[in-house]
Amino acid sequence: MPYSRLFYHFVWSTHNRLPLITEANRDPLYAAMRAKVTELGGLTHALNGMPDHAHLLVTVPPKIALATFIGQVKGVSSHLASRLSTEAFAWQREYGVLSLSESHLPTVVRYVVEQQKHHAENSVDERLERWGGDNAPPQPDDSSLG
């Protein structure tokens, strides 16, 4: 197996940003995501979100394309959420992904774990909340994530 130290922060939203991640489905949804990450040979560093989007900080093995990886994670969780609710559940097609250095890992883990706090205090980091579509990418800058 090749040696790698690859860290990725994925973020994606529910279809039409509907608040579909609820108290009733959040834990099983996140458990299914974690299990799929493990099944694919990845490592979950942090997973959290809000009712309308999810953040996943992972190590993805170099043998799998990022689009394939996140497609499978989103697919298994969407399938489960649809079975747990009478309400239709879907993720939007797009997602955002950033690579990060190992030195930034603790900062981004803390950011993902504290999602509810950041959104309640309006202290979100726009660089870590981008997922495509009309949610345009940030302009490049030289600032660090920490």
Protein Blocks (a to p, Z undefined) as FASTA:
>chain_A
ZZdddddddddddehhiafbcfklmmmmmmmmmmmmmmnopacfbdcddfkbccdddddd
fkbcfklmmmmmmmmmmmmmmmmpmbdcdddfbdcdddddfklmmmmmmmmmmmmmmmmn
opacfklmcgbjjlccddddfbdfZZ
